[in-house]
Amino acid sequence: MRLLILGGTAWLGSHLVEAALTSGHEVTCLARGTTSDARPGAKLVRADRNLPNAYDEVIGQHFDAVIDVSRQPGHVQGASLALSEFCNTFVFVSSASVYADHERLDQDERAAVLPPLRAQVMESMDQYGHAKVACEQHVLATFGANRTFIVRAGLIGGPGDESDRTGYWPLRFAKAAESGRPVLIPDAPELSTQVIDVRDLAGWIINRACAAEMGIFNATGETKSLEELIETARVVGAHDGAVVRASSAWLLEQGVAPWMGHRSLPLWLPMEDHAGFGARDSSAAVKAGLSRRSLEATLRDTLHWELSRRPAPAVRRAGLSDVDQASLLAALAA
Ligand SMILES: NC(=O)c1ccc[n+]([C@@H]2O[C@H](COP(=O)([O-])OP(=O)(O)OC[C@H]3O[C@@H](n4cnc5c(N)ncnc54)[C@H](OP(=O)(O)O)[C@@H]3O)[C@@H](O)[C@H]2O)c1
């Protein structure tokens, strides 16, 4: 197959390129090339999608599928209009953030989505879900449902996760196994989480890119309790020392951030209106061939990547620093 990947130079994008090349496809990426070059074996067309002539170099060539990872409605609208005549199918990497309700568990693709962003440019991450809805609608309006494959990904994890969310727990336990210090974890047995390995997601998208049956699919990791994920990270980090539990209410009082970011406990989402965020129904994708490696394999490979990162990040994007964890443990003990 001839594939055009709009992006292809960042994290998921480069795994899409690798999966496509491994399957013997011919790959062209279109990006500015500021994030990185395309992987060897793929052709990189340098273009800025903010400019009106962005697709000139690929217009007129035939592609079996175009795959887009953008979050900017203007980019996706421009690409679908420019490429509709030259590409059989449009694969859009969307997000579970398109959904309006994150409270109920086990919702499938029929759940209501947010109103679309009307602007062409998403200005802040607060607009992310709305922007992805607008992107989906632009593709569907131009390519039609029979030529559109929309993948609503849940949290993506695995080696290379520079959001530092999936690496936090195995790395925290591995460091504690060395230092003998305890690890602070949330006491929240009711919470669930889903992590889809970036390699499984990329492989499935490439396999499905030219399938006869298109459609809209949730693509998440298996639903696990957050406790099970943390315990798996503990096994992967070879930790058998002390673990200290703190209630969600206490952690929130201390200003610990849920989910991600500075001074957070990654993947911990204690808000009732987000109870279903880690429990979406991806059974349609599984029936359509999505195969997911074990969580242990994902966390093990992520830890390996974390330990070999050179240079290691001076400040991590998610999690508690050693100092933050120590002061929280001291406050809890007092
Ligand atoms: N991380 C998660 O947990 C999660 C969850 C659900 C869904 N998702 C979705 O998964 C996808 C992740 O994709 P990704 O890892 O490949 O990262 P990304 O950061 O979304 O990639 C953006 C790509 O677009 C290119 N690009 C950006 N601006 C451009 C412009 N003006 N002109 C041309 N190219 C431009 C970038 O390359 P250059 O900078 O070189 O131009 C890069 O290759 C996204 O669709 C995201 O919304 C992520």
The ligand as an ORCA input file, in Angstrom:
! r2SCAN-3c Opt
* xyz 0 1
  N      -1.028     10.787     24.365
  C      -2.215     10.280     24.604
  O      -2.443      9.670     25.668
  C      -3.318     10.396     23.560
  C      -4.589      9.908     23.886
  C      -5.584      9.923     22.888
  C      -5.292     10.402     21.630
  N      -4.055     10.910     21.350
  C      -3.773     11.337     19.985
  O      -2.703     10.556     19.517
  C      -1.970     11.318     18.531
  C      -0.511     11.427     18.943
  O       0.243     11.742     17.823
  P       1.816     11.938     17.885
  O       2.370     11.214     19.037
  O       2.382     11.592     16.555
  O       2.043     13.440     18.337
  P       1.571     14.894     17.924
  O       2.318     15.823     18.768
  O       0.112     15.017     18.002
  O       2.093     15.027     16.428
  C       1.907     16.167     15.700
  C       2.510     15.864     14.330
  O       2.034     16.828     13.423
  C       3.138     17.566     12.883
  N       2.741     18.973     12.815
  C       2.385     19.789     13.846
  N       2.113     21.004     13.385
  C       2.300     20.982     12.039
  C       2.186     21.934     11.008
  N       1.835     23.209     11.243
  N       2.452     21.542      9.746
  C       2.840     20.286      9.456
  N       2.958     19.326     10.396
  C       2.690     19.670     11.674
  C       4.306     17.344     13.847
  O       5.539     17.361     13.151
  P       6.464     18.684     13.012
  O       6.485     19.332     14.372
  O       7.780     18.141     12.586
  O       5.813     19.533     11.974
  C       4.015     15.922     14.357
  O       4.528     14.943     13.504
  C      -2.651     12.659     18.447
  O      -3.644     12.600     17.460
  C      -3.303     12.781     19.824
  O      -4.367     13.689     19.795
  C      -3.069     10.910     22.300
*
